[in-house]
Amino acid sequence: MVWEGTTPEVISREYHDDYIRWSADPAWNAPTGGEMAVTIASRALQVIEEIKQNYTNGNVLVVSHKATIRIILCSLLGIDVGRFRFCLGCPVASVSTVEFTSHGPLLKVLADRSHLDERLRHLPGT
């Protein structure tokens, strides 16, 4: 994504229209050089389905960027993926746990960071 590592002021000035559209509805508007949330959700849910089919017992670790994790969680829980930034907080290096039950996905843990050193838990951006 073109915006990565760029300050909000620069984004607002240089990518103003794209930023406004993406801010209003990230599900159907991609950030400059990025993907729409619905596209990410579609691709990621295919992977989740493959995992469910290939690993019917035990735990599976899925690692990704925090936006992708939030989009997957929204999709699984029936939350509009365009709300991923506002409905679920998932700081960097956090762990969320989903159990697939006969009633559907059950979010057991959201954004746990107890595995991190105390100092790391409180760094900006985590």
N, C-alpha and C positions, 0 to 999 in steps of 0.2 A: 504494500500500500504506500502511496506517495506521501501520505501525511505522517507516517511513523517517524517519531523523533522530532517532529516539527512543533513549534509552540502554537497555542491556540490563536494568538494574534496573527501569525503568519498564515495559518490555515484560513482564518476568517478573511484575510486580505487577498491571498493568492488563489484560493479555491472556494470563494464565498458561496456561489450558487450550488456547487456540489455539496458543500458542507451543510447548507440550509436544508437541501433535500434529504440528505442522509440523516441529519438530526431529527427531522420531522417523521421519517419512516425508514429506518435502516433495514426493515424486512425487504422492501422493494426498491431501495436506492443504495447503490454501492458507494463506499468512499472512493475518491479518485484513485484508480489503480487497484482497487480491491473488489470484493464480491458482495453481492446482496446476501442478507441473512438467510433468505429462503433457499438460495443456492447452496450455501454452506450446510444448512439443515438437511437438504435432500441428500447431498453427498455423505454427510456424517451418519445419517440414519441408515444408509445402506451398509456402512461398515458395522454399525451396532447390530443390525440384523444378521450379518455374516457371523459376527462374534457369537450371538445367541444361538445360531444354528450349529456352529462348530464346537462350542464349549457349553454343554448343557449342565455341567456340574462345576462347582468351585468358583473362584474369584478370577476376574480378568482386570488388568490395569490398562486404562486408556489414558494416554498423555497427549495433551494438545494445548493450544493457546487458550487463555482464559475466555476470550469472546466465543470461541468454538465450543468450549465446555458449557458456557451459559446458553448458547443456542441449542445444543443437544439437550440439555436439561429442560429448557422451555418446551422443546418439541415433545419430549417424552411425557411431560407433565400437562400438556394441553394448554400451555401459555403461549400467546401470540409471540412468535420469534422476534417481531419488531420491538418487543418490550424487554429484550434480553438485558439491556444495559440498566434498566430501571427496576426489574423484578427480582433479580438474583445477583448477589454480591459474591464474587469468586476472586479473591486476591491471588496474586502470583504465588505459586507453590502450594496452593491449598488442595485439599483432597475432599472430594464429594463421593458419596456412595449411593448407588441405586441398586435396589433388589428387584428382579423381575419376578413377579408373583402371578398367580392365576387371575388376579384382579387387575393386572397391569403393572407398570413401573411404580415402585415405592421409593421415594427419596428418603434415605435413612440418615444421611449426614450431608450437610452443606458447608463447604468451604472451611473444613477443619485445618488448623495450622499447628496443632499441638506437637507435631513431629519436628517442627523447626526450633532452633535455638531461640531463646527469649529475645536476644538482640535482633535476630532476623525477623521475628514476628512484628516488630514495630518500625521497621524501615519504611520510608515513604514508598508507595507503590506496591507494597505487599499486603 
